[in-house]
Amino acid sequence: MKRPSIQFYPGDWRSNAKLRRCSPAARGVWMDVICLLHDSDEYGLVRWPLAEIARAAGAAIAHVRELASKGVLKGHDTRLDEAFIYTPRSGRKDGEPVTLIPTQAGPIWFSSRMVKDEYVRTIRGQSSRFGDGEGAASKASPKPPKGDGSSSSSSSSPSGYTPYSPPDGGNSPDGDPTEQDLLGSAPAEKPRRKRGDGPARGTRVPGGDLPEEWATAANRTREEHGMPLLNRRVLGLRWASFQDYWRGVTGSRGLKVDWLATWRNDCRDPRTEKKFPPDAAVTARAPKFDTTG
């Protein structure tokens, strides 16, 4: 798949001495030529005569020849006598020179910057996503130089170059890595959660009289905290007050998942001891009548 974008360096465009020597018209034609080189099957290189390049770019042949004469567009219509050699550099050390385009018969025209960038991009890809994890081994496998277009691998590939081979032979019939080879097997689907698998929903406070087991639980928790026990009548008063309070609480605050735990917490709350002392009893007050007159 061809890349939809191109690397462009404004600083290099403005500081390139060879390009600055060209006329403004020739510099504009160079942009069209760059687009042709970008769309080529061999990135940064075309095997067309100079006249066909001018025709494809929609430019005058004189402007394209000007780019070639100034060394911006490199190559020759009949034979390339000078190989394009790239020397990688890391820090202050130069690496082993790599022949990217050997001497060969023409026509062949290329941009040295685009050919070099494509080589660097491929090497970085081999040392990361496509490599075997061995940094030194992957960096020692350069991209084969751009030969004369023949199908012979011995004439176009340097010694020591090994093409990428997907794990276990790969799944692609042509040997190229497939998406499954690069990304591995698809992750297992997460099981769908059923409606009843989620957390329990809260409910409103229970109605009715105080259950016997809840009364026992209230005295048990008071005993554990060193508080006096309550008789059944005081527990009934507490339970009625407990129900009235939580019925008046609206929204999600009035919903509880475990009302028994809330009830036990209320029974050991010291703030309610004055309201419901352990020895309290319900006494009915008789109405007062004036019997003197």
Protein Blocks (a to p, Z undefined) as FASTA:
>chain_A
ZZfbdcddfklmmmmmklmmpcfklmmmmmmmmmmmmmpmbghiacddfklmmmmnopaf
klmmmmmmnomagcdfkbccbdcdddddehjaccddddfbdcddddddddfklmmmmmmm
mmmmmmmmmmgoiaklmmmmccddddehpabfklmpcghiacdddeehiabfnlpacfkl
mnopaddddddddfklmccddddddedjddfklmmmmmmmmmmnopacddfklmmmmmmm
mmmmmmmpgcjllpcfblmlmmmmmmmmmklmmmmgfkbccddddddddfkZZ
